Amino acid sequence: MKKIQIAALGLLLVAAFSCKQTKKEEEKTEEAVATYSIVEDSTDVQFTAYKTTDKVPVGGTFQEVELTYTAGETPMETLDGLEFSIPVSSLFTNDPTKTRDPKIIEFFFDKMAETQSITGTFTFKDDKSCAVQLSMNGMSTELPMEYEITDDNHVNFSGVMDLKQWNALDALASLNEACKILHTGSDGVSKTWEDVAIEGSILLEQK
């Protein structure tokens, strides 16, 4: 009887160990397939342009951004190859007179070729820098950017566009002419700067 009890106890220990081992293997498998995705409607794209020789900032945002990506096991895997399309019609500068936005579209974006939308693809180089192959005015040029991932999985991007790299100086001159008085400083010079600061953010979630 004692031998039977010992044997039964041994079987129970083996079964218990096997269950624990199977459970750990399942947990490892679940961890391995966990993926990061972008929280819907969490994308924020802002820009800062500058006017007058004093370089007075004029901020704005785009209210619509379409994203195409593949969920990955790490934030970088998810973001690398991310494609976006931004309709220029979604421009919003919070101008109380409601005249600035249509003026920017008419005298800047409409003066470019094939620019109903600004499109681009992200490439990630390391844990601080990335680049966007950005298409605008019928041209595709790399825009270097920096990024950081916060503890709550917000990814913040920043960079500076030089509009001449997209052959957009004629469009910029058109906008400056349309806004000549508003872009004239105390020195009597009307100026719209060719550098535009870009900031963006998205929120990732792990599933």
C-alpha positions in Angstrom: 0.0 0.0 0.0 2.9 2.4 0.9 4.5 1.7 -2.5 1.2 2.6 -4.3 0.9 5.8 -2.3 4.5 6.8 -3.1 3.9 6.1 -6.8 0.7 8.1 -6.8 2.5 11.0 -5.1 5.2 10.8 -7.7 2.7 10.9 -10.5 1.0 13.9 -8.9 4.3 15.8 -8.6 5.1 15.1 -12.3 1.7 16.2 -13.4 1.9 19.4 -11.3 5.4 20.1 -12.7 4.2 19.5 -16.2 1.3 21.8 -15.8 3.5 24.6 -14.5 5.9 24.0 -17.3 3.1 24.1 -19.9 1.7 27.3 -18.3 5.1 29.0 -18.5 5.6 27.9 -22.1 2.1 29.4 -22.9 3.0 32.7 -21.2 6.3 32.8 -23.2 4.3 32.2 -26.4 1.8 35.0 -25.5 4.7 37.4 -24.8 6.4 36.5 -28.1 3.3 37.4 -30.2 2.4 40.6 -28.3 2.3 43.4 -30.8 2.3 47.2 -30.7 -0.3 49.1 -32.7 -1.2 52.8 -33.1 -4.2 54.1 -31.1 -6.9 55.3 -33.5 -7.2 59.1 -33.8 -4.2 59.6 -31.6 -2.1 61.2 -34.4 -1.2 64.9 -34.0 0.7 66.8 -36.6 1.7 70.5 -36.0 3.8 73.0 -37.8 5.3 76.4 -37.1 6.0 78.8 -40.0 7.5 82.2 -39.6 6.8 85.7 -40.9 8.6 89.2 -40.9 12.3 89.6 -40.4 11.7 89.2 -36.7 10.7 85.6 -37.4 7.3 85.8 -35.7 5.9 82.2 -35.4 2.6 81.2 -37.0 1.4 77.8 -35.8 -1.1 75.4 -37.3 -2.1 71.7 -37.5 -3.6 69.2 -39.9 -6.8 67.7 -38.6 -6.7 64.6 -40.9 -3.9 62.0 -41.1 -4.3 58.6 -42.8 -1.8 55.9 -41.6 -0.8 52.6 -43.1 1.5 50.3 -41.0 2.1 46.8 -39.9 1.9 46.0 -36.1 5.3 44.8 -34.7 6.6 43.2 -31.6 8.5 46.5 -30.7 7.6 50.2 -31.2 10.4 50.6 -33.7 9.1 47.5 -35.7 5.7 49.1 -35.8 6.8 52.5 -36.8 9.5 51.6 -39.4 7.9 51.7 -42.8 4.9 53.7 -41.5 3.2 55.5 -44.4 1.0 58.6 -44.0 -1.1 60.8 -46.1 -2.2 64.3 -45.0 -4.9 66.1 -47.0 -3.9 69.8 -47.2 -7.6 70.7 -47.0 -7.4 69.6 -43.4 -5.1 72.6 -42.5 -6.2 74.5 -39.4 -4.4 77.5 -37.9 -7.2 78.7 -35.5 -7.4 82.0 -37.2 -10.4 84.0 -35.8 -11.0 85.7 -39.1 -11.1 82.4 -40.9 -9.2 83.9 -43.8 -5.7 82.6 -43.2 -6.4 78.9 -43.9 -8.0 79.3 -47.4 -5.3 81.8 -48.3 -2.5 79.3 -47.4 -4.2 76.6 -49.5 -4.9 78.9 -52.4 -1.6 80.8 -52.6 0.8 78.1 -51.3 -0.4 74.5 -51.8 -2.5 75.2 -54.9 0.6 76.7 -56.5 2.4 73.4 -56.2 2.2 70.3 -58.4 0.3 67.2 -57.2 -0.2 68.5 -53.7 -3.7 67.7 -52.7 -2.0 65.6 -50.0 1.4 65.5 -48.3 2.6 61.9 -48.2 5.6 60.1 -46.6 7.2 57.0 -45.3 9.2 56.7 -42.0 12.5 54.9 -41.7 14.0 54.5 -38.3 17.8 54.6 -37.9 18.5 54.3 -34.2 16.8 55.0 -30.8 16.9 58.8 -31.4 16.8 59.6 -35.1 14.5 58.7 -38.0 13.7 60.1 -41.4 10.7 60.7 -43.5 10.8 60.3 -47.3 8.3 63.1 -47.8 6.5 63.9 -51.1 5.2 67.3 -51.9 5.1 69.5 -55.0 5.8 66.5 -57.1 9.1 65.8 -55.3 10.2 63.2 -52.8 13.0 64.3 -50.4 14.3 62.9 -47.1 13.3 64.9 -44.0 15.6 64.1 -41.0 13.7 63.9 -37.7 14.4 63.1 -34.1 12.0 61.2 -31.9 11.5 59.9 -28.4 9.2 57.3 -26.8 7.8 58.2 -23.4 7.0 55.8 -20.6 3.3 55.9 -21.6 4.1 54.9 -25.2 3.7 58.3 -26.7 6.1 58.8 -29.7 7.0 62.4 -30.3 8.7 63.6 -33.5 10.4 66.9 -34.4 12.2 68.2 -37.5 12.6 71.3 -39.7 11.6 71.5 -43.3 13.6 73.6 -45.7 11.0 74.4 -48.4 13.6 74.9 -51.1 14.3 71.1 -50.9 10.8 70.5 -52.3 11.3 73.3 -54.9 8.5 75.3 -53.1 10.1 78.7 -53.0 7.9 80.0 -55.9 4.8 78.9 -53.9 6.3 80.6 -50.8 6.8 83.8 -52.8 3.2 83.6 -53.9 2.0 83.3 -50.3 4.2 86.1 -49.2 2.8 88.4 -51.9 -0.8 87.5 -50.9 0.0 88.2 -47.3 2.4 91.1 -48.0 1.0 93.6 -45.4 0.5 91.0 -42.7 4.1 89.7 -43.2 5.6 93.1 -43.0 7.5 94.0 -39.8 8.5 97.2 -38.2 11.4 97.5 -40.7 9.0 97.7 -43.6 10.2 94.4 -45.1 7.7 91.7 -46.0 9.2 88.2 -45.4 8.0 84.6 -45.2 10.7 82.2 -44.0 11.5 79.0 -45.9 12.1 76.9 -42.8 9.1 75.3 -41.2 9.3 73.4 -37.9 7.4 70.2 -37.8 6.2 68.3 -34.7 4.1 65.2 -34.5 3.0 62.6 -32.0 1.2 59.2 -31.9 0.2 56.9 -29.1 1.1 53.2 -29.2 -0.7 50.4 -27.4 0.5 46.8 -26.7 -1.9 43.9 -27.3 
